[in-house]
């Protein structure tokens, strides 16, 4: 009755002009709220909000080239709209260039496991600017597989308002991987406008009271900036640093519809920690050394230098980790894993890339990569948040992370890999992520069966001069299984594998692309989930030495591990539901069928 009376009064309410205006305003508000709320952004202003103005529109076109690299996990970028709170660096274990703060870090020791721990007051980056500009937008990408940092800036000249006139300044910062003392800054300016672009190029000069001083000298008729400085190690000792850099013209004119390309080559030499009494003698040797090495670089082909650097980095990233499906919040993302690998390798020396390394020492280091005895012992590091941090805010935190990783690997049986430098550290990190361990006769995968709900792959595991790829995958029902493939490097070698318990006959791993699939079996007590070896007889004998009580499929193990709530709980719930319905039935019966019950239908009089 109440609702019927209200509905009858509705036409009268709507006849009021203020009520109609209120209703129309409410509808407009709801439509506007839906319009701007869809997809989590203001669609009405999407064209201007995402572009960041005319320069921003140009920038979106430039960074579109990076999207495929980022999607494949080969890099990570930061834009004005998508800020990334990570330091963008390039390094080789001897020197580290922090692009964000424009600072140079150096190492006082060339031994594997020691990182560039000393921050200098030297600014290694040459500034490139358009002389008269209206607006500027910048994006930066850290390219993992090429070991460099890319920067692109779209600059709108002061005399234009069209995005077609934006001058693009692309830069690449490279700390050379196989030349420990060399870093490059590649410059590429593109001027699509109808007017000449005036480019200003400058270097940051040491301020008054700085520990660095700079002079200009000539090497083979080319001007070279020579900066000398020092870093305090402790109260008594110092590390001397000398940097030689090829100088560019301070002003460059880029004609209309043309490009300008150039390269800034630099050489950094550092001393061992010395007493202050040896400063003059050591400085003289360092200055002579950097000038000689820079002179050799100026006579070389820059493109060949870049190719050597990129080839070395691609070789390092043959090994790695790929996250495919993450089902919990404690597992690191692909970006976190790849960024951590890049940071650690950038801060590790690579003696295998040193051309001066003796052949006997090279053979010893390579053999340690192919069979790293007892690495990695202990549980997997996949869920160790301090080893795979989601956020790193400075180069100093990178170096702290390097020290933590070095200590972890050394204490977990990977001293030989750490001694092999960047290649060994990368191998140790990949082994630790999934819980892979070398023993005297085999490689075993000893991941925790309870955390196999994530899908990931470990690639480029060195074993007997071959590369093994191991992946934990999930089928359509979410059940995990193991996929193993082999990539031979030299002569094919027979490699065999068997699942937990090795009750089934070991199978030979071939080089076929489809690889081999193994079920995840769990033994009681727990033993490794997979064994890999070149010795077939060893795997056949292994089944008699494991002494397991039972072997279960992974789903049966999980059912036994987490059986759910006890029977008494469910019996109590069922009893309460039954009693409630009996009580309800009794109330209804007494209402209509008991003494004094009301009739179901009223008789008409």
C-alpha positions in Angstrom: 0.0 0.0 0.0 2.8 2.4 0.9 4.6 1.7 -2.4 1.4 2.1 -4.4 0.7 5.5 -2.8 4.2 6.7 -3.6 4.0 5.6 -7.2 0.7 7.5 -7.6 2.4 10.7 -6.4 5.3 10.3 -8.7 3.8 12.2 -11.7 3.0 15.1 -9.5 6.5 15.2 -8.2 8.0 15.2 -11.7 5.7 18.0 -12.8 7.8 20.3 -10.7 10.5 22.1 -12.7 13.1 21.9 -10.0 12.6 18.2 -9.6 13.1 17.6 -13.4 16.3 19.7 -13.3 17.6 17.7 -10.4 16.8 14.4 -12.2 18.5 15.6 -15.4 21.6 16.8 -13.5 21.8 13.4 -11.7 21.7 11.6 -15.0 24.4 13.8 -16.5 26.6 13.2 -13.5 26.2 9.4 -13.7 27.0 9.5 -17.5 30.0 11.7 -16.9 31.2 9.5 -14.0 30.9 6.4 -16.1 32.7 8.1 -19.0 35.8 9.1 -17.0 35.9 6.1 -14.8 36.0 3.5 -17.5 39.4 1.7 -17.9 40.7 3.6 -14.9 41.3 6.9 -16.6 39.9 10.1 -18.0 39.0 9.2 -21.5 37.8 12.7 -22.3 41.3 14.0 -21.7 43.3 10.9 -22.8 44.8 12.5 -25.9 46.3 15.4 -24.0 47.0 13.6 -20.7 49.0 10.8 -22.2 50.9 12.9 -24.7 52.2 15.5 -22.3 51.9 18.2 -25.0 53.5 18.5 -28.4 56.9 17.2 -27.2 55.1 14.3 -25.4 53.4 13.3 -28.6 56.7 13.0 -30.4 58.1 11.1 -27.4 55.3 8.5 -27.6 56.3 7.7 -31.2 60.0 7.3 -30.2 59.4 4.9 -27.2 57.0 2.8 -29.3 60.2 1.2 -30.7 61.1 0.0 -27.2 57.8 -1.7 -26.4 58.7 -5.0 -28.1 62.0 -5.2 -26.1 60.2 -4.5 -22.8 57.5 -7.1 -23.6 60.3 -9.7 -24.1 61.9 -8.9 -20.8 65.0 -7.4 -22.5 64.7 -3.9 -20.9 62.7 -1.5 -18.7 62.0 2.1 -19.4 60.9 5.2 -17.5 58.7 8.0 -19.1 57.1 11.1 -17.7 53.8 9.2 -17.5 55.3 5.9 -16.3 58.0 6.7 -13.7 60.2 3.9 -12.6 61.9 4.3 -9.3 65.1 2.5 -10.3 68.7 3.7 -11.0 69.7 3.5 -14.6 73.3 2.4 -14.8 75.9 0.8 -17.0 78.9 -1.0 -15.7 81.5 -3.7 -16.1 82.7 -4.4 -12.6 85.6 -2.0 -12.9 83.6 1.2 -13.4 79.9 2.0 -13.0 78.2 5.0 -14.6 75.1 6.3 -12.9 73.1 8.0 -15.6 70.5 9.6 -13.2 73.0 11.3 -10.9 75.7 11.7 -13.6 78.3 10.1 -11.3 81.1 7.7 -11.8 81.9 4.8 -9.5 85.2 3.0 -9.5 86.6 -0.2 -8.0 89.9 -0.3 -6.1 90.4 -4.0 -6.9 90.1 -6.0 -10.1 89.5 -9.3 -8.2 86.2 -11.1 -9.0 83.6 -10.5 -6.3 84.7 -6.9 -5.7 82.3 -4.2 -7.0 82.9 -0.5 -7.9 82.4 0.8 -4.3 83.9 4.3 -4.6 81.8 7.2 -5.8 83.9 9.9 -7.4 83.1 13.6 -7.9 83.6 13.2 -11.6 80.6 13.7 -13.9 81.1 11.4 -17.0 78.1 12.5 -19.1 78.4 15.2 -21.8 75.3 17.5 -21.8 73.6 18.0 -25.2 70.9 20.7 -25.5 69.0 22.7 -28.1 69.9 26.3 -27.6 66.4 27.7 -27.8 63.5 25.4 -26.9 59.9 25.7 -25.9 59.3 22.3 -24.3 61.1 19.0 -23.8 60.0 15.4 -23.0 62.5 12.6 -22.1 62.4 8.8 -21.7 65.1 6.4 -20.6 65.5 2.7 -21.1 67.9 0.2 -19.5 68.7 -2.4 -22.2 69.6 -5.6 -20.3 70.7 -7.8 -23.2 73.0 -5.1 -24.7 74.3 -3.7 -21.4 73.5 0.0 -22.1 71.2 2.8 -21.2 69.2 4.5 -24.0 67.9 8.1 -23.6 65.6 9.9 -26.0 64.5 13.5 -25.8 62.0 15.3 -28.0 62.6 19.0 -28.0 60.2 21.6 -29.4 62.1 24.6 -30.8 61.0 28.0 -29.4 60.0 29.1 -32.9 57.5 26.2 -33.5 54.4 24.7 -32.0 54.1 21.6 -34.3 55.2 18.1 -33.3 56.6 17.6 -36.8 59.3 20.2 -35.9 60.5 18.4 -32.7 64.2 17.8 -32.7 65.1 14.3 -31.4 68.2 13.8 -29.3 69.1 10.1 -28.9 71.9 9.0 -26.6 73.3 5.7 -25.6 75.6 5.2 -22.6 77.9 2.2 -22.7 80.4 1.0 -20.2 82.4 -1.4 -22.3 82.1 -5.0 -21.2 85.3 -6.4 -22.6 87.4 -3.3 -22.2 87.4 -2.6 -18.5 88.6 1.0 -18.7 86.4 2.3 -21.5 83.0 4.0 -21.7 81.2 5.6 -24.6 78.4 8.2 -25.1 76.8 7.9 -28.5 74.9 11.0 -29.7 72.4 11.2 -32.5 70.5 14.4 -33.3 67.7 14.4 -35.8 66.3 17.7 -37.1 63.1 17.3 -39.2 62.2 21.0 -39.1 62.6 23.6 -41.8 65.2 25.5 -39.8 68.7 24.9 -38.6 69.0 23.5 -35.1 71.8 25.0 -32.8 73.1 22.3 -30.5 75.1 23.1 -27.4 77.5 20.5 -26.0 79.2 20.9 -22.6 80.9 19.0 -19.9 80.4 19.6 -16.2 83.6 21.2 -14.9 84.9 20.4 -11.4 83.8 23.0 -8.9 86.0 25.0 -6.6 87.2 22.8 -3.8 86.5 19.6 -5.7 88.8 16.6 -5.5 89.1 16.6 -9.3 90.9 19.0 -11.6 90.7 19.1 -15.4 93.1 20.3 -18.2 92.9 20.1 -22.0 95.6 18.4 -23.9 96.1 17.1 -27.5 96.5 13.5 -28.7 97.3 13.2 -32.4 95.9 16.7 -33.2 92.6 16.0 -31.3 91.7 17.8 -28.1 91.3 15.6 -25.1 90.0 16.5 -21.6 92.2 15.1 -18.9 90.6 15.0 -15.4 92.5 13.8 -12.3 91.1 13.2 -8.8 91.2 11.1 -5.8 88.9 9.0 -3.5 89.5 8.4 0.1 89.5 4.8 1.1 90.4 5.2 4.8 92.3 7.7 6.9 95.7 6.7 5.5 95.1 5.5 1.9 93.5 7.0 -1.2 92.6 5.7 -4.7 93.7 7.9 -7.6 91.5 8.3 -10.7 92.4 9.7 -14.1 89.8 10.1 -16.9 90.7 11.0 -20.5 87.8 12.1 -22.8 87.7 13.2 -26.4 86.3 16.7 -26.5 83.6 17.7 -29.0 82.9 21.2 -30.4 80.8 23.2 -27.9 78.4 24.3 -30.7 77.1 22.3 -33.5 74.7 23.4 -36.2 72.3 20.7 -37.6 70.9 21.8 -40.9 67.2 21.4 -41.8 66.1 17.8 -42.6 69.4 16.4 -41.6 71.2 14.5 -38.8 74.2 14.8 -36.6 76.1 11.8 -35.1 79.1 11.7 -32.9 80.7 9.6 -30.2 82.4 10.6 -26.9 85.1 8.1 -26.1 86.5 8.0 -22.5 89.1 6.0 -20.7 89.3 5.6 -16.9 92.4 4.4 -15.0 92.5 3.9 -11.3 95.2 3.0 -8.8 95.3 0.5 -6.0 94.9 2.1 -2.6 98.2 4.0 -2.0 99.8 6.2 0.6 99.6 10.0 0.0 103.4 10.0 -0.4 103.1 8.2 -3.8 100.5 10.5 -5.3 102.7 12.4 -7.9 104.5 9.2 -9.1 101.2 7.3 -9.5 99.4 10.2 -11.2 102.1 10.4 -13.8 101.8 6.7 -14.6 98.0 6.9 -14.8 98.0 9.9 -17.1 100.4 8.3 -19.4 98.3 5.1 -19.5 95.0 6.8 -20.2 96.4 8.9 -23.0 98.0 5.9 -24.6 94.8 3.8 -24.5 92.6 6.7 -25.7 95.0 7.3 -28.6 94.5 3.6 -29.6 90.7 4.0 -29.3 90.7 7.1 -31.5 92.3 5.1 -34.2 89.8 2.3 -34.0 86.3 1.9 -35.4 83.6 2.9 -32.9 81.1 0.5 -34.5 83.5 -2.4 -33.9 83.8 -1.4 -30.3 80.0 -1.3 -29.9 79.6 -4.7 -31.6 82.2 -6.3 -29.3 80.4 -4.9 -26.3 77.0 -6.1 -27.4 78.3 -9.5 -28.3 79.8 -9.9 -24.8 76.5 -9.0 -23.2 74.4 -11.3 -25.3 76.8 -14.1 -24.4 76.3 -13.3 -20.7 72.5 -13.3 -21.0 72.5 -16.8 -22.6 71.7 -17.8 -19.1 68.8 -16.3 -17.3 65.3 -16.7 -15.7 62.0 -16.2 -17.3 58.8 -15.8 -15.2 55.8 -17.1 -17.2 52.9 -17.3 -14.7 52.9 -15.9 -11.2 50.1 -16.9 -8.8 51.2 -15.4 -5.5 52.5 -12.0 -4.3 55.7 -13.4 -2.9 57.2 -14.4 -6.2 59.3 -11.8 -8.0 58.1 -10.5 -11.4 60.0 -10.8 -14.6 61.1 -7.2 -14.4 62.4 -7.7 -10.9 64.4 -10.8 -11.8 65.9 -9.3 -15.0 66.7 -6.0 -13.3 68.5 -7.8 -10.5 70.5 -10.0 -12.8 71.5 -6.9 -14.8 72.6 -5.0 -11.8 74.7 -7.8 -10.4 76.4 -8.6 -13.7 77.0 -4.9 -14.4 78.9 -4.7 -11.1 80.9 -7.9 -11.6 84.2 -8.2 -13.5 84.5 -10.7 -16.4 88.0 -12.2 -16.5 86.9 -14.6 -19.3 86.5 -11.5 -21.6 90.0 -10.3 -20.8 92.2 -10.7 -23.9 95.3 -10.8 -21.6 94.1 -13.9 -19.7 96.4 -16.9 -20.1 95.1 -20.0 -21.9 95.5 -22.2 -18.9 93.6 -19.9 -16.6 90.9 -19.5 -19.2 90.5 -23.3 -19.5 90.3 -23.5 -15.7 87.6 -20.9 -15.4 85.5 -22.4 -18.3 85.7 -25.8 -16.7 84.3 -24.4 -13.4 81.3 -23.0 -15.3 80.6 -26.4 -16.9 80.6 -28.3 -13.6 80.2 -26.1 -10.5 80.7 -28.7 -7.7 78.1 -28.4 -4.9 76.6 -25.1 -6.1 73.9 -24.2 -5.2 73.3 -25.8 -1.8 70.3 -25.1 0.4 66.8 -24.0 -0.4 66.0 -22.0 -3.5 66.2 -18.2 -3.4 63.1 -17.5 -5.5 61.2 -16.1 -2.5 64.1 -14.3 -0.9 62.8 -10.8 -1.2 66.2 -9.3 0.0 68.0 -11.0 -2.9 65.3 -10.1 -5.5 64.2 -6.6 -4.3 61.3 -5.0 -6.1 62.7 -1.5 -5.5 66.2 -0.1 -5.5 66.6 3.6 -5.3 70.3 4.3 -5.7 73.6 3.0 -7.1 74.7 2.6 -3.5 71.9 0.1 -2.9 73.0 -1.8 -6.0 76.5 -2.3 -4.5 75.0 -3.4 -1.2 72.9 -6.0 -3.2 76.1 -7.2 -5.0 77.8 -7.8 -1.7 74.8 -9.7 -0.4 74.7 -11.9 -3.5 78.5 -12.5 -3.4 78.3 -13.6 0.3 75.3 -15.8 -0.3 76.9 -17.6 -3.3 80.2 -18.1 -1.5 78.5 -19.6 1.6 76.3 -21.9 -0.5 79.1 -23.7 -2.3 79.6 -21.3 -5.3 83.0 -19.9 -4.5 84.4 -21.3 -7.8 81.6 -19.6 -9.8 82.2 -16.3 -8.0 85.9 -16.5 -8.9 84.9 -16.9 -12.6 83.5 -13.4 -12.5 80.3 -12.2 -14.2 79.7 -15.5 -16.1 80.0 -17.5 -12.9 77.8 -15.1 -10.9 75.1 -15.3 -13.5 75.2 -19.1 -13.4 75.1 -19.2 -9.6 72.1 -16.8 -9.5 70.2 -19.0 -12.0 71.0 -22.2 -10.1 69.9 -20.6 -6.8 66.6 -19.3 -8.2 65.2 -22.7 -8.8 67.1 -24.8 -6.3 69.5 -26.6 -8.7 72.6 -28.2 -7.2 75.6 -29.9 -8.7 76.9 -33.0 -6.9 79.9 -35.2 -7.7 78.0 -37.1 -10.5 74.9 -35.3 -11.4 72.8 -32.1 -11.4 69.7 -32.2 -9.3 66.6 -30.1 -9.2 65.5 -29.8 -5.5 62.8 -27.2 -5.6 60.2 -27.3 -2.9 57.1 -29.2 -4.2 54.8 -26.9 -2.3 55.8 -23.8 -4.4 55.4 -25.3 -7.9 52.2 -23.3 -8.5 54.3 -20.7 -10.4 55.4 -21.2 -14.0 59.0 -20.3 -14.8 62.0 -21.4 -16.9 65.8 -21.5 -16.2 67.8 -21.2 -19.4 71.5 -21.6 -20.3 72.5 -23.9 -17.4 76.1 -24.9 -18.2 76.6 -28.6 -17.8 79.5 -30.6 -19.4 80.0 -27.9 -22.1 76.3 -28.0 -23.1 73.5 -25.7 -22.1 70.4 -27.1 -20.4 67.0 -25.4 -20.2 64.7 -26.4 -17.4 61.1 -25.1 -17.1 58.3 -25.6 -14.5 55.1 -25.4 -16.5 51.4 -25.9 -15.7 48.9 -28.0 -17.7 45.3 -27.1 -18.4 44.3 -28.3 -14.9 47.0 -26.3 -13.1 49.2 -29.4 -12.4 52.9 -28.8 -12.7 55.3 -30.7 -14.9 58.9 -30.3 -15.9 60.2 -29.6 -19.4 63.9 -30.1 -20.2 65.8 -29.4 -23.4 69.5 -29.4 -24.3 71.5 -27.0 -26.6 74.8 -28.5 -27.5 77.8 -26.1 -27.8 80.5 -28.3 -29.3 80.4 -32.1 -29.9 77.1 -33.8 -28.8 77.4 -35.5 -25.5 74.9 -38.1 -24.1 73.0 -36.6 -21.2 70.3 -38.6 -19.2 67.6 -37.6 -16.8 65.1 -39.2 -14.5 62.4 -37.9 -12.2 62.2 -38.2 -8.4 63.1 -41.6 -7.1 64.6 -42.6 -10.5 62.3 -45.7 -10.5 61.7 -45.3 -14.2 64.5 -46.0 -16.6 66.5 -42.7 -17.3 65.8 -41.2 -20.7 68.4 -39.6 -23.0 68.0 -35.9 -23.5 68.2 -34.9 -27.1 68.6 -31.6 -28.9 65.0 -31.6 -30.3 63.1 -28.4 -29.9 60.2 -30.1 -28.3 62.4 -31.3 -25.5 61.4 -33.9 -22.8 58.5 -33.8 -20.3 58.8 -35.3 -16.9 56.0 -35.6 -14.3 56.4 -34.0 -10.9 56.7 -36.9 -8.5 57.2 -36.4 -4.7 58.9 -38.9 -2.6 58.6 -39.6 1.1 61.0 -38.5 2.6 61.5 -35.5 0.1 64.2 -36.0 -2.4 65.1 -33.9 -5.6 62.4 -33.8 -8.3 64.8 -34.4 -11.2 68.3 -35.8 -11.7 70.5 -35.0 -14.8 73.8 -36.8 -15.5 76.1 -37.9 -18.3 76.6 -41.2 -16.4 73.7 -43.6 -17.2 74.9 -46.2 -14.8 75.1 -43.7 -12.0 71.4 -42.8 -12.4 70.4 -46.5 -12.6 72.3 -47.2 -9.4 70.8 -44.0 -7.7 67.4 -45.6 -7.3 68.9 -48.2 -4.9 70.5 -45.5 -2.7 67.6 -43.1 -2.1 65.6 -45.4 0.2 62.3 -43.7 -0.2 59.1 -45.0 1.5 56.6 -43.9 -1.1 56.4 -41.9 -4.4 53.3 -39.8 -4.9 52.0 -37.6 -7.8 52.2 -33.9 -7.0 48.5 -33.5 -6.6 48.3 -36.5 -4.2 51.2 -35.0 -2.2 49.4 -31.6 -2.0 46.1 -33.3 -0.9 47.9 -35.1 1.9 49.8 -32.0 2.9 46.7 -29.8 3.0 43.8 -32.2 3.6 41.5 -29.3 4.5 39.4 -28.9 7.7 38.9 -32.0 9.9 35.8 -34.2 9.7 34.5 -33.0 13.1 34.3 -29.4 11.8 32.1 -30.4 8.8 30.0 -32.7 11.0 29.3 -29.9 13.4 28.4 -27.5 10.5 26.0 -30.1 9.0 24.4 -30.8 12.4 23.8 -27.1 13.0 22.2 -26.7 9.6 20.0 -29.7 10.2 18.9 -28.5 13.6 18.1 -25.0 12.2 15.8 -26.5 9.5 14.1 -28.8 12.1 13.4 -25.8 14.3 12.1 -23.8 11.3 9.9 -26.7 10.3 8.5 -26.9 13.8 7.7 -23.1 13.8 5.8 -23.4 10.5 3.9 -26.6 11.7 2.8 -24.9 14.9 1.7 -21.9 13.0 -0.6 -23.6 10.6 -1.2 -27.1 12.0 -0.9 -26.9 15.7 -3.5 -26.0 18.4 -5.0 -22.6 17.7 -3.5 -22.5 14.2 -4.8 -19.9 11.8 -6.7 -21.0 8.7 -4.8 -20.9 5.4 -7.7 -19.3 3.6 -10.4 -17.0 4.9 -13.9 -18.0 4.0 -16.1 -15.4 2.4 -19.2 -14.4 4.4 
